[in-house]
């Protein structure tokens, strides 16, 4: 949606994850630069003064209460984050407040006891945790300066192009159901859906949970994202097996090895098929869809999601234009994982993405 705005294109964005929506809103909402920089200078000065005055610091410590906070953060980090959050929440302008909530959310993640290079919540091993002492204030200040520079450059570009008022609509909706987007109104869809069910693939909800908890989202929301994501809690529908021969072949192979995992796979693609129905509804004639996906492995069976998607889209009258294969940049996943949780059994994770491009005939 940031890139759409850079090109003067009106856009819709749909996501069930409130952190994704918050980040998108902060990155696409114009703010008067003078007001933002004045707020920034004031906030930075206040924080530095508070952190260098032990009495003032102690007065502002207010520890939030959410499950296992002491497990995921060291005591000094908890105190520091609570003080930073208290100062942020005094910002009255909602758009500027959201800007700093995004800075804070990333600071939370980087200063937590979560092992690096993971989407799932795995704690740093005890022997390494002893010498791990992140500086929450320094992390927040560095990220705030970086984001302010990015914001300044981005909105100068939009202003020069007269694109500041280009509409961006961010929807708290689910593409498996009918959204607020009008029929046949969209020229281009660019999306990177989950590569598989969140329980065993990329746990977006876990990745977001600590930030959302610090930002005071309800615990049921923080903990439910993976469960309500594609394939997270959906009944399997064998109808989709008649749509994709590739899926049917792979599903039968996985089922011979593990009936439960085959059910998980089928639930995911059943949900994906529901999403395609909605994408078909909103798409204009000759419109194009770009799906960025990865071909995951289940029970040592590689699932050709790129081929499955093409076959599923054909049911809706979309023709395959091109598939581009690229290495995954800035990979935030372990080199290997243990999807079965059995000691010694590991499999390589995904190193490539497939960009599948289809066009509505």
C-alpha positions, 0 to 999 in steps of 0.5 A: 500500500506504501508503493501504491501510494507512491504511484498515485494509486488508490488502494484497499488493504485487508488484514485480520492482524491489528499490528499489520493494520497499525503499521500500514496506517502509520506508514501511509497517513500524511502528518504535518512534518513540523508538528511531527518533528516538534513532537519528536524533539520534545519526546526525545528530550523528555525520555533522556531527562527521565532516564538520567534521573533515577527518581523521575524514572522510578515515578513513571514505572508502571508495570503492565499485567499480562501473562508471562511478561517476566518470562519474555522480558528482563526486569530492567527492560520491563521498567524501561518499556513501561516508562517509554510507553507512558510518555508515548501515550501522552501524545494527543494527536492520534496519527502521531501517536500511531507513528510512535506506537509502531516504533515502540512495537518494534522496540518491544520485539527487539528487546524481548527474550525471544530468540532471533531469526524466529516467527514463533515464540522461542526463548533465548537459551538460559546460558545466553540469557545471562549475558543478554541485557538490551538497552530499551531506550537506546533501541527506541531512540535509534528506531524513532530517528530511523522512522522519522527520516523514512517518513520525511523522505516518503512524504516529501516524495508524495508531496512533490508528486501531489499524491498526498491525498491518494486514498488508502483504505485499511479494513479489519476484515477477512477475505474468506468472507465478503469484504467492503470492497465493491464488485469488479472495482480492483485492477491489481491485487498484490498479496503474500498470504500465509504459506500454510497454517500458522500452527506449523508454518509462519506463526504471524500471531506469535510474532505480533503477540508481545507487541500487541500485549504491550499496546494494550490489545485484549488478550483474546485478540493477541492469542487468536490470530494464528487460530483464526488465520487460514487453515487455523481452525477451519473444517476441511472441504474435499471439494477443493481436491476436485479443483486442483489435481496437484493438491489431490496428489500431494494430499493423498501422499501426506495422508498415507504418512499422517492423517492429521497433517493431511487434514491441516493441509486440506483445511488451509487450501479450503480457506485459500479457495474461499479467498479466491472467490472473494478476489474474483468478485472484486476483480475487474476484467483483465485485472491481475493478481500477484501471489507471493508464496512459498512451497512448504514441506509437510512430512518430507513432502514438498507442496507445489503451492505455485502449481496448486494456485494456478489450477485453483484460479483457472476455476474462476477464469484466470489464466496463468501469465508468469511465475517468478522464483526468487530467493527470500530476502532478509530471511526471518526463519531458522535454517531448519525446523522440527515440524514434528517436534520429534528429537533429531527430526528436522527439515529445511525451511523455505529459501525461495518464494514464487511470485505467481501472476494470473490474469482474469480472462 
